[in-house]
């Protein structure tokens, strides 16, 4: 009897080994084909991508058939886990490939507009006319997007049943990490598809398909940081009808402020930290950390100017957005100057940044008088160059634009409720969000005339632990380094730019509502606790001189109970770039990272 049992065990092992070999060979073939599909997609070859996806699906289905034979093994303790996980993984992969195939079919008519290798539908006319025609048909994409979402939802349902603890990270390749990465990737993809659909549905309306739209475009100088991304330096008005965009002119924000027909008393932060300013100007109206709230304030003032335009929304952009576009498009000519991205030694910054700062800073009247509409001219020139660019550049331009939206160098606000909800859902609207976990948002205001944020470096460290009462106990450390020598910033200077001046920073740290401040240091105006936007806010003020350093420490408790996992949402301030974060919580540590966009961190405990 024992021999029969032993023989049966040996037979089962041999069968499993043989099955594993066949499965591995088949799965390897699918992996190779999938990599070819990825390579074709990177080369922007739509037809090749679709062909490789078909081959990948065929190989995966063949592997799935082999795995189906092993279904009885799922009833064997422990061993059954891995067979079940393999079946789930292959099933999820098939669903993922189905989603990718549906998506490629959905964008095929737009191949030419998107700059992809493939026979698109909109081939005639200028680039802007082809774009306009493509916008007309976006409503036809929605049903296909629904199918993509359903395929990804099925894939998510399968991978969520795969437990990463079954695959210890001490094994070669750290399989547990790969399982967690696969799960988070599929969840994020499904969320993106679901959240993007409302934007696709309202995009034709935003682009003036049903009638002309008019948008105010604000240029925010992120080198002089303000709550929504930067000091409002200039503005432009653009109209758009059936996808055709045209400028209606632009000017310096001071010129617009000079037309204000009423005076509104300045709010407390301006009276407190911006000397000799008694009333609120348009240039200082973006004081709320929430872009929508700031734009409501801006619009109230704008309505009181001498000639307000009837607008449908406000779009804000900063110097980093302009620089990013130029990295793809190349030099842009305006006012007899070729604006480039080459470095200018005197400011250690790109030429386009230098010229924009010279426009904003130079204390000579004729500079602004002669070039008061520089922002509108630059934007129009950029658009013209983009529409006339080789179509091979269009995917890169589209990608850079989406990156700028994600990284909050480009912010959107629309009067239309559906359009506003759509951009908020995909986090393109600069909103301060509710969150069902821990929350951190550091928002800073440069109340100096200098462009210090071109040079000031910032590093943030969080430490969190569970206190005796079960609530979170936290410590935030913010370190500043200002490596630049001081410039001559006197108003009487005959030349040179005031870029590196004294940094005068009104700092606000947004944390979960109900948090209690226990200790704080490092500011000249003591940190106090207030409430704003549904959050508790710790605010203070400090100055930092060139070639100096500063450190702010804030300790507080958060009324959040942590059990099986710790969740933290870090929101990024618009206009910021390269701020480094290091997160430590309950003995777990996240590697230091630059905060390029809002980031959710989850530690399993």
Secondary structure as UniProt FT lines:
FT   HELIX           2..42
FT   TURN            43..44
FT   HELIX           46..69
FT   HELIX           70..75
FT   TURN            77..78
FT   HELIX           79..107
FT   HELIX           108..110
FT   HELIX           111..114
FT   HELIX           127..136
FT   HELIX           138..141
FT   HELIX           142..159
FT   TURN            160..161
FT   HELIX           164..166
FT   TURN            169..170
FT   TURN            172..173
FT   HELIX           175..206
FT   TURN            207..210
FT   STRAND          213..221
FT   TURN            222..223
FT   TURN            227..228
FT   STRAND          231..241
FT   TURN            242..243
FT   STRAND          244..252
FT   HELIX           253..257
FT   TURN            258..259
FT   HELIX           268..273
FT   TURN            275..276
FT   HELIX           282..284
FT   HELIX           291..302
FT   TURN            303..304
FT   TURN            306..307
FT   STRAND          313..318
FT   HELIX           319..329
FT   STRAND          332..334
FT   TURN            335..336
FT   STRAND          337..339
FT   STRAND          343..344
FT   TURN            345..348
FT   STRAND          349..350
FT   HELIX           351..361
FT   HELIX           365..370
FT   TURN            371..373
FT   HELIX           374..387
FT   HELIX           391..393
FT   HELIX           394..406
FT   TURN            407..408
FT   STRAND          410..414
FT   HELIX           417..425
FT   TURN            426..427
FT   STRAND          438..446
FT   HELIX           452..454
FT   STRAND          457..466
FT   TURN            468..469
FT   STRAND          472..481
FT   TURN            491..492
FT   STRAND          503..512
FT   TURN            513..514
FT   STRAND          516..521
FT   STRAND          525..532
FT   TURN            533..534
FT   STRAND          535..544
FT   TURN            546..547
FT   STRAND          549..558
FT   STRAND          565..571
FT   TURN            574..575
FT   STRAND          580..585
FT   TURN            586..587
FT   STRAND          588..594
FT   STRAND          599..604
//
